[in-house]
Amino acid sequence: MQDVLKHIDDNVDSRLEELIEWVRIPSVSTDPLHKDDVRTAAEHLVRDLKTSGITKSSIVETDGHPAVFGEMKGPKGSPTVLFYGHYDVQPADPLNEWDSPPFEPEIRDGKLYGRGVADDKGQVHTHLKAVESILKTAAELPLTVKFIIEGEEETGSTHLEELILTNKERLACDVVVISDSPMFSEESPSICVGLRGLAYGEVIVRGPKQDLHSGAFGGGVANPANVLSKILAGLHDDRGMVTVPGFYDDVVALTEAQGTAIRSLPFDEEKWLELTGSPSTTGEEGYSTLERIWARPTLDINGMKSGYTGEGAKTIIPAVAKAKLSARLVANQDPDVIIDLLEKHVRALAPPTVEVDFIRHHGGKPYLGPTDHPAFEAARRALKVGFECDPVEIREGGTIPVVSTFSEVLGVPCILMGFGLPDQNIHGPNENLRVNCYRGGTRSIAAFLYQLAETMGR
C-alpha cells in the first residue's frame, strides 16, 4: 500500500495535466451546440481508462448522450466496487465573472480552476488514477472494479435509470462509490451518509380571462396574485413547520446520538451565514442549522410570477399567478406521496373564486446509508489514510436521485466520498478543486479498495 501512495504522490502534477486536457473539452450537456463535445469527452475518458490499465472500457449508447463503462477484474471471489460519476458539465455563463477562461484550466494558489474540475471530472479522475497507481505498483487489483460514468447528470440523468435497469448484471457489485459532493472541510474528510430527496410542483391560479383594470374591477373579482399569496402564506406556521397534513408522517427522525454528532461538528455558522449574505439564520424550531439543512424536510417557494413587473405603474388585476414549489425530503418520505399531499393542501386553501392548476415536475428519493455496513468502516479507514486525519460523517441537503436507484436496483449500499469543498463554486464562476483534495482523494480511493477487499473479502 505504501508503494501505491508514493506513486500517487509522485504523479500528482502530471495527472493534473491529464485532467486539464479533459476539462478543456466543453462537455455542456444542456446545450445542443455542444453535443459533439459531449461525445468527444466520453471518447477521451475511454482512452484514459484504457491507458490507466482498465482495458475493458467502452462507450455505452443511450437515447441521449453516451455513458462510459469500464471494468477490471480482481482475484476470483473478491468483492466488486462500482464507481459512478459524470463527465458532463454545466454551462459556464456568465463568462465575464471568471478570472480565467472556464475551459482553459489553470492552477492558482493551490487550486485548479475550470468548469467541471470539481463537478465532476476532477472527482472521477481520482477514481481511475487510484486504480492506475495500484496497477503500476502491484501485480493486480485487490478486488474487481467497474465504472459507469454518464453524460447527462446536468440534464437530470434522463436515461440513467433505464441504463441501470437494462444493464443490471453488467453493473452488479457489492458497493457503489460516488464522489460528487463536497467534504465538510479540508481538515475534515467526510463520508456523506444521507441525502435529501425532492418533490417539485407548480401552482397556477387563474382568475379573469384577461388582465383587468384595477379601478373598474378591483374588489369585484378575485385577484389571482392575492389568492396565491394567501395560499403560499398558509404553507408554514409560525414555528417554521410545514402545514401540509401528513407531510411529516414518514419522516425518520434523528436519534439523539445522530443529533449530537451533527451539532458537535466544527461548523462555523457565522462564516456559513456570511457566504449566504443573509442577515440571520431561520428555520424549523428546535433544530440547529446543520440539522435543518441536512436531516429535516422543507418546503420552499422557488419562484413567483404574476401581473406587471416592468418600470413604472400599470394598475391591473392579473389574470394569472404562478409559483414553483420544491420540497426537500428525508428518509423515508416518498416524493409521489408528498406531491399528492401538497396538491391536495393547495387546492384546499384555494377559494372557489379562482381556478387552480397543479403541475408535477421531477422528483427524487432521499437516501440514508446503512452505516453499520462494513463498507462504511472501510471508507472511514481509507479517508484517514488518504488525508492523514480523522474523517467525519455528514449529510447533504441536496438530491442525487441515482443514489437511491443504485441502492434499490442493485441492492447494495452507496458510499458517498466527495473531495471538493463547500466554496468550490460548482455551477458558478471560478469553479475550483484544491490540489490537496485531489491528492487526498486519489489516496483515499486507493486505500478504500484495499480496505474493502480486507473487510469484505470472501
LINBELLIN-V713440 format. One record per helix or strand. SS is the DSSP state (H for helix, E for strand). FROM is the first residue (numbers start at 1). TO is the last residue. If there is no record, write none. Layout:
# LINBELLIN-V713440
SS;FROM;TO / SS;FROM;TO
This chain:
# LINBELLIN-V713440
H;2;10 / H;12;23 / E;28;28 / H;32;51 / E;56;60 / E;67;72 / E;80;86 / E;89;89 / H;95;97 / E;106;108 / E;111;113 / H;121;137 / E;144;150 / H;153;155 / H;160;166 / E;175;178 / E;182;182 / E;185;185 / E;188;188 / E;190;195 / E;197;206 / E;212;213 / H;214;217 / E;218;218 / E;221;221 / H;224;233 / E;236;236 / E;242;242 / H;256;263 / H;269;276 / H;289;295 / E;298;306 / E;316;317 / E;320;329 / H;335;349 / E;355;364 / E;367;368 / H;374;387 / E;392;396 / H;401;410 / E;413;416 / E;420;420 / E;432;434 / H;435;456
